Amino acid sequence: MKTKSIAASFLSAAMLLGMTACSGGGANSASDTAPAAGNSQAVSSSAAKDAAEKLTVWAWDDTFNVKAANEAKAAYAKIDPNVKVDVVSMAQNDIVAKLNTAFESGNVDGMPNIVLIEDYRIKNYLKSYPGVLSDLSDVTTPDKFMDYKLKTMTQDGKIYGVPFDSGVSCVFYRTDLIEKAGFKQSDMQNLTWDKYIEIGKAVKAKTGKAMISVDPSDLGLIRMMMQSAGKWYVNSDGKADIANNAALKEAVTIYKKMQQEGITITASGWDAGVAAVNESKVATSVNGCWYASSIKKAADQSGKWAIAEFPKMSNVSGSVNSSNLGGASWYVIDKVAGRDTAKDFLSKTFASDTGLLDSLCKDISLVSTYKDASSGKNVNAPDAFFNNQKIYKNWIDWTVNIPAVNYGTSTYDVESKMTEAVQSILKGASIDDTLKNAQTEVEGIVSAAD
């Protein structure tokens, strides 16, 4: 899943909390005989097989998630040709709004059997609407998937989703610009943020290029830094963790230092950030693996790029050279008739089919969170654009080390408040005082969500 403008994410988040948001169907119904609201327990414990001859899948992004669902559809047709699978493409904002309305009202008419949900959002659904999503513990084998991904969809010891894409973070870097600055590719290995800034200063001095672009409204970089140390805006219990969060404080300190050292340029919005890369205004981009497709838009730069592990924070105990940005997973809506068929579809495609997952690596640049996918032919193929580096194998290897964190129920609402706090710090406000004040405000946000 490609996580683009954080502004768009704020809009989605607003709809997430607006439980009375309007919904107008807009998708094919998987069944005309969905159980009545409040019957989730009865449905879940029914001894009768809840089968269907038609499944509906909702997802966003035609070139990534929707294409993946259609390839899974083709694979499943060879297993059970009697089941018709209808893949519906829809904007993520619209999916969020429809889920909110249906889950709040208990009326699932017009809802799909299977839906893609962003990892940052799923805890809210699991906590607020118990029983609405199917328990997939019998579909998702824990030792087959990355631990950090499983944590997002596990509630009270049960697994409610099938993990999909990794958003494993990395440093995309221009080998030619790094070399002009006097460094080798070996210098980009086992990076710390101190080393990254040192290289950035040399790049600016020797080439005139910035090391990285920053978007004032997007704290993705700070999020990645926090997760590299196993921390988030909330602790493992879902309580606000701002004022005494050493990883957050160090992340903000690093973020400010990069700008003070003059190694950044401002690029507001998704398009501006991509342009900074494609127009050779920056030497690196620190992002999720899915960003590779944006870098490849500059075909004339083929062979000039490489990837390196995410930098760790040397001043924070437990920080590692792995993190994550974005990602989504597949879920079954329990109250929609056809639950068992939907579970069978996921079980035989995204939850086990290494051939499908390896094909998706080639077709949509998927970095799978299914461990056995690491042996795939396409996963282990070199990528000419990235200097013949085996980027997919690198990403899967790095995904294994991503720290698991509790994203909580209100990531985007918390981040809206934290964006204000970070901008105040950049303008000279005390980090300690600002984070202390933000602690109180974030406590209010988290408490309201609970």
Salt bridges, closest charged atoms under 4 A:
ASP50 OD2 - ARG339 NH1 3.56
GLU118 OE1 - ARG121 NE 3.16
ASP119 OD2 - LYS149 NZ 2.63
ASP138 OD2 - LYS343 NZ 3.31
ASP165 OD1 - LYS149 NZ 3.95
ASP176 OD1 - ARG174 NE 2.86
GLU198 OE2 - LYS195 NZ 3.68
ASP218 OD1 - ARG223 NH2 3.78
GLU261 OE1 - LYS201 NZ 3.59
GLU279 OE1 - LYS281 NZ 3.26
ASP334 OD1 - ARG339 NE 3.82
ASP340 OD1 - ARG339 NE 3.80
ASP344 OD1 - LYS348 NZ 3.05
ASP372 OD2 - LYS144 NZ 2.71
ASP383 OD2 - LYS296 NZ 2.71
ASP397 OD1 - LYS393 NZ 3.00
GLU415 OE2 - ARG223 NH2 2.81
GLU420 OE1 - LYS417 NZ 3.15
ASP432 OD1 - LYS249 NZ 2.79
GLU441 OE2 - LYS417 NZ 3.07
ASP450 OD1 - LYS127 NZ 3.44
